[in-house]
C-alpha cells in the first residue's frame, strides 16, 4: 500500500466527515464570493460609478466588468497554480489557496474605487479554479476508488448550497448593510474553512516525480481542448442569464428588490439537486449524462427567454436552469480529468478556468444584448446559442474518443510482416 492510500486508510469516520465538510465549505465560500456579486451589482454600480440615476441600464452593464474581472482571475490562476504546484502536496496546496482567498477578499472590502475593486476581484479569483481542482481530487481520495464523480460533486456541493443559503444572505446583506459587508462575510467563511482544513484534512504527500512540463504536456491533447471549449462556451449560456438575474427580477418581472434573494435561493436549490444527480450519473454513464444535461439545459434556456417575464415563469425556469446546468458540472469535470491522463490536477483546475471563460463570455454577451436595447430577457437567447455550440463540441469530443478507441483496437490487431 502506497503512502497516500495508507493516509486514507487511517482516517476515522469522524475525520473523513469533517475533512469532506471542510472542502465543501471552501466551495461554499467561493460560491458566495462569485455569485453574490451578481445579486448586489446594482448597489456597487450606484456606489462606485457615476451616472447611475440617469442611465441605470448602461451603468449596470458597465458594472458587469467586475464579473468579468473575477472570471479572468480564475482563467489565469487555475492553470498557473496547477503547473507551479505539480510536485506540491495537495493538502498544502489547499492551505495556500485558502490563505490567498482570505487576502483577496479582505482587499475587496477595502478598495475605494471601481477600478481598484476590479483589481481586487481579479486577485481574489486567482485561487478559485485550482482550489476546486485540488478539492475534487482530495475528496475523491478520501471517499475511495470508483467515486470520482461523487467526489467532484461533493467538492462542488458547497458551491451549489451557497446559492441556496449563502448567496441570498450575502445579497440581502449587500442590499441592506452595504456590499462591503457581504465580502466581510466571505472572508469569515474562508477563515473558518482554513481552520477546519488545518485540523482535519489528511496530509497527503507530494509527488517529486511530477514537474511543470509534465502538467503542461496535457495541452498537447486535443481532446482536452475540446472539453475546455465545452465548458467555456456551453456553460457561458448559464452565466449570460445568471449575471443579470437581479435586473430581470425587478425590472422585467416587476417583483420588489426583496424578491431577488428568494429567486437566487430557488436557483441554488436546483443547482444542489442537479449537482448531486450529475455526480451520481457521471459514475454510472458519463457520456449519457453530458448529452442529457445539454439537451435539457438548452430546452430550459428557451423556456426562460419565453416565460421569465412573469413571476411564476421566472421562479420555475430559474430553478430548472439550476438543475440542468449543475448536472453538467461534475460530468464535464470528470471527463476533463479522464482525458488529462496523468495531469489530473491540471485537468481538474483548468475545468474551472473554462467555466469562468464562460462566465466572462456570458456576462459580456448578455450585457451587450441588454445595452443594445433588446431587454433583460435577451441574455436567455444568448444562452441558447452558447448552449447549442457547447453541445456540438461535446458530441464532437465523444465522437473523436470513439474513433480513437476504434483505431487503437484495429492497430493492436495488425500483424506487421517480417
Secondary structure in CASP SS format (residue, H / E / C, confidence):
PFRMAT SS
TARGET T0000
AUTHOR 0000-0000-0000
METHOD secondary structure of the structure
MODEL  1
X C 1.00
X C 1.00
X H 1.00
X H 1.00
X H 1.00
X H 1.00
X H 1.00
X H 1.00
X H 1.00
X C 1.00
X C 1.00
X C 1.00
X H 1.00
X H 1.00
X H 1.00
X H 1.00
X H 1.00
X H 1.00
X H 1.00
X H 1.00
X H 1.00
X H 1.00
X H 1.00
X H 1.00
X H 1.00
X H 1.00
X H 1.00
X H 1.00
X H 1.00
X H 1.00
X H 1.00
X H 1.00
X H 1.00
X H 1.00
X H 1.00
X H 1.00
X H 1.00
X H 1.00
X H 1.00
X C 1.00
X H 1.00
X H 1.00
X H 1.00
X H 1.00
X H 1.00
X H 1.00
X H 1.00
X H 1.00
X C 1.00
X C 1.00
X C 1.00
X C 1.00
X C 1.00
X C 1.00
X C 1.00
X H 1.00
X H 1.00
X H 1.00
X H 1.00
X H 1.00
X H 1.00
X H 1.00
X H 1.00
X C 1.00
X H 1.00
X H 1.00
X H 1.00
X H 1.00
X H 1.00
X H 1.00
X H 1.00
X H 1.00
X H 1.00
X H 1.00
X H 1.00
X H 1.00
X H 1.00
X H 1.00
X H 1.00
X H 1.00
X H 1.00
X H 1.00
X H 1.00
X H 1.00
X C 1.00
X C 1.00
X C 1.00
X C 1.00
X C 1.00
X H 1.00
X H 1.00
X H 1.00
X H 1.00
X H 1.00
X H 1.00
X H 1.00
X H 1.00
X H 1.00
X H 1.00
X H 1.00
X H 1.00
X H 1.00
X H 1.00
X H 1.00
X H 1.00
X H 1.00
X H 1.00
X H 1.00
X H 1.00
X H 1.00
X C 1.00
X C 1.00
X C 1.00
X H 1.00
X H 1.00
X H 1.00
X H 1.00
X H 1.00
X H 1.00
X H 1.00
X H 1.00
X H 1.00
X H 1.00
X H 1.00
X H 1.00
X C 1.00
X C 1.00
X H 1.00
X H 1.00
X H 1.00
X H 1.00
X H 1.00
X H 1.00
X H 1.00
X H 1.00
X H 1.00
X H 1.00
X H 1.00
X H 1.00
X H 1.00
X H 1.00
X H 1.00
X H 1.00
X C 1.00
X C 1.00
X C 1.00
X C 1.00
X H 1.00
X H 1.00
X H 1.00
X H 1.00
X H 1.00
X H 1.00
X H 1.00
X H 1.00
X H 1.00
X H 1.00
X H 1.00
X H 1.00
X H 1.00
X H 1.00
X H 1.00
X H 1.00
X H 1.00
X H 1.00
X H 1.00
X H 1.00
X H 1.00
X H 1.00
X H 1.00
X H 1.00
X H 1.00
X H 1.00
X H 1.00
X H 1.00
X H 1.00
X C 1.00
X C 1.00
X H 1.00
X H 1.00
X H 1.00
X H 1.00
X H 1.00
X H 1.00
X H 1.00
X H 1.00
X H 1.00
X H 1.00
X H 1.00
X H 1.00
X H 1.00
X H 1.00
X H 1.00
X H 1.00
X H 1.00
X H 1.00
X H 1.00
X H 1.00
X H 1.00
X H 1.00
X C 1.00
X C 1.00
X C 1.00
X C 1.00
X C 1.00
X C 1.00
X C 1.00
X C 1.00
X C 1.00
X C 1.00
X C 1.00
X H 1.00
X H 1.00
X H 1.00
X H 1.00
X H 1.00
X H 1.00
X H 1.00
X H 1.00
X H 1.00
X C 1.00
X H 1.00
X H 1.00
X H 1.00
X H 1.00
X H 1.00
X H 1.00
X H 1.00
X H 1.00
X H 1.00
X H 1.00
X H 1.00
X H 1.00
X H 1.00
X C 1.00
X H 1.00
X H 1.00
X H 1.00
X H 1.00
X H 1.00
X H 1.00
X H 1.00
X C 1.00
X C 1.00
X H 1.00
X H 1.00
X H 1.00
X H 1.00
X H 1.00
X H 1.00
X H 1.00
X H 1.00
X C 1.00
X C 1.00
X C 1.00
X C 1.00
X H 1.00
X H 1.00
X H 1.00
X H 1.00
X H 1.00
X H 1.00
X H 1.00
X H 1.00
X H 1.00
X H 1.00
X H 1.00
X H 1.00
X H 1.00
X H 1.00
X H 1.00
X H 1.00
X H 1.00
X H 1.00
X H 1.00
X H 1.00
X H 1.00
X H 1.00
X H 1.00
X H 1.00
X H 1.00
X H 1.00
X H 1.00
X H 1.00
X C 1.00
X H 1.00
X H 1.00
X H 1.00
X H 1.00
X H 1.00
X H 1.00
X H 1.00
X H 1.00
X H 1.00
X H 1.00
X H 1.00
X H 1.00
X H 1.00
X H 1.00
X H 1.00
X H 1.00
X H 1.00
X H 1.00
X H 1.00
X H 1.00
X H 1.00
X H 1.00
X C 1.00
X C 1.00
X C 1.00
X H 1.00
X H 1.00
X H 1.00
X H 1.00
X H 1.00
X H 1.00
X H 1.00
X H 1.00
X H 1.00
X H 1.00
X H 1.00
X H 1.00
X H 1.00
X H 1.00
X H 1.00
X H 1.00
X H 1.00
X H 1.00
X H 1.00
X H 1.00
X H 1.00
X H 1.00
X H 1.00
X H 1.00
X H 1.00
X H 1.00
X H 1.00
X H 1.00
X H 1.00
X H 1.00
X C 1.00
X C 1.00
X C 1.00
X H 1.00
X H 1.00
X H 1.00
X H 1.00
X H 1.00
X H 1.00
X H 1.00
X H 1.00
X H 1.00
X H 1.00
X H 1.00
X H 1.00
X H 1.00
X H 1.00
X H 1.00
X H 1.00
X H 1.00
X H 1.00
X H 1.00
X H 1.00
X H 1.00
X H 1.00
X H 1.00
X H 1.00
X H 1.00
X H 1.00
X H 1.00
X H 1.00
X C 1.00
X C 1.00
X C 1.00
X C 1.00
X C 1.00
X C 1.00
X H 1.00
X H 1.00
X H 1.00
X H 1.00
X H 1.00
X H 1.00
X H 1.00
X H 1.00
X H 1.00
X H 1.00
X H 1.00
X H 1.00
X H 1.00
X H 1.00
X H 1.00
X H 1.00
X H 1.00
X H 1.00
X H 1.00
X H 1.00
X H 1.00
X H 1.00
X H 1.00
X H 1.00
X H 1.00
X H 1.00
X H 1.00
X H 1.00
X H 1.00
X H 1.00
X H 1.00
X H 1.00
X H 1.00
X H 1.00
X H 1.00
X C 1.00
X C 1.00
X C 1.00
X C 1.00
X C 1.00
X C 1.00
END
